[in-house]
Amino acid sequence: MTLDKNIAQEGADWIAEMVSEDLGGFVPAELIDLIMEFEVKIREDSNDAEMDHQTMVNKLVPMLEEDGVPMKEGAVTPSLIGEILHWEDEFLSMAGQPRKVRT
């Protein structure tokens, strides 16, 4: 599922704000954009539109590392990525485009 560019940008901004507020740190919208972009590719390449969050996190980590995102304690961690995915679910539901993922 791909989002309209404007909705995706609004989503990235909102998710970044929510995650930053929830975790008490700063999460840039650019990171959210990158995760959303990689998610689409992963879901398409694996032909699994309902991929669960843990599997998605496991696939996102190496892609983010390869792209140069700092993946360590105090930077981007698997638990942060999982939190971003949950907030993305919230945004998609509010945008009228809920996604179904296995739990």
C-alpha positions as CSV (number, residue, x, y, z in Angstrom):
1,M,0.0,0.0,0.0
2,T,1.4,3.4,-1.0
3,L,0.2,6.6,0.5
4,D,-0.4,9.9,-1.3
5,K,2.8,11.9,-1.0
6,N,1.1,14.7,1.0
7,I,-0.5,12.2,3.4
8,A,2.8,10.4,3.8
9,Q,4.6,13.6,4.6
10,E,1.9,14.6,7.1
11,G,2.2,11.1,8.6
12,A,5.9,11.3,8.9
13,D,5.7,14.7,10.7
14,W,3.0,13.5,13.0
15,I,4.6,10.2,13.8
16,A,8.0,11.9,14.5
17,E,6.2,14.3,16.9
18,M,4.3,11.5,18.7
19,V,7.4,9.3,19.0
20,S,9.6,12.2,20.2
21,E,7.0,13.2,22.8
22,D,6.4,9.6,23.9
23,L,10.0,8.7,24.3
24,G,11.3,12.1,25.4
25,G,13.8,12.5,22.6
26,F,14.0,13.8,19.1
27,V,13.1,11.6,16.2
28,P,13.4,13.3,12.8
29,A,10.6,13.1,10.2
30,E,13.3,12.1,7.7
31,L,13.8,8.8,9.6
32,I,10.1,8.1,9.5
33,D,10.0,8.8,5.7
34,L,12.9,6.4,5.2
35,I,11.2,3.7,7.3
36,M,7.9,4.1,5.4
37,E,9.8,4.0,2.1
38,F,11.6,0.8,3.1
39,E,8.4,-0.8,4.4
40,V,6.7,-0.5,1.1
41,K,9.7,-2.2,-0.6
42,I,9.9,-4.9,2.0
43,R,6.1,-5.7,1.8
44,E,6.3,-5.7,-2.0
45,D,9.5,-7.8,-2.3
46,S,8.2,-10.4,0.2
47,N,4.7,-10.3,-1.1
48,D,3.5,-9.9,2.5
49,A,1.2,-7.0,3.0
50,E,0.3,-8.1,6.5
51,M,3.9,-8.6,7.8
52,D,4.0,-8.4,11.6
53,H,5.9,-5.7,13.2
54,Q,8.7,-7.8,14.7
55,T,9.5,-9.4,11.3
56,M,9.4,-5.9,9.7
57,V,11.8,-4.5,12.4
58,N,14.2,-7.4,11.7
59,K,14.1,-6.6,7.9
60,L,14.4,-2.8,8.5
61,V,17.5,-2.9,10.7
62,P,20.0,-4.1,8.1
63,M,18.4,-1.8,5.4
64,L,18.8,1.3,7.7
65,E,22.3,0.3,8.6
66,E,23.2,0.0,5.0
67,D,21.7,3.4,4.3
68,G,24.0,4.9,7.0
69,V,21.5,5.3,9.8
70,P,23.3,5.0,13.2
71,M,22.0,1.8,14.7
72,K,23.1,1.5,18.3
73,E,22.0,2.3,21.9
74,G,21.3,6.0,22.1
75,A,20.5,6.2,18.4
76,V,18.1,4.1,16.4
77,T,17.3,0.8,18.0
78,P,14.9,-2.0,17.1
79,S,12.6,-1.0,19.9
80,L,12.4,2.6,18.5
81,I,11.6,1.2,15.1
82,G,8.8,-0.9,16.6
83,E,7.4,2.2,18.4
84,I,7.4,4.0,15.0
85,L,5.5,1.2,13.4
86,H,2.8,1.3,16.1
87,W,2.4,5.1,15.7
88,E,2.3,4.6,11.9
89,D,-0.6,2.2,12.5
90,E,-2.4,4.9,14.5
91,F,-1.8,7.5,11.8
92,L,-3.0,5.2,9.0
93,S,-6.2,4.5,11.0
94,M,-6.9,8.2,11.5
95,A,-6.2,8.9,7.8
96,G,-8.9,6.3,6.9
97,Q,-6.4,3.9,5.5
98,P,-5.9,1.3,8.3
99,R,-3.5,-1.5,7.6
100,K,-3.9,-5.0,8.8
101,V,-0.8,-6.7,10.2
102,R,-0.4,-10.1,11.8
103,T,0.3,-10.1,15.5
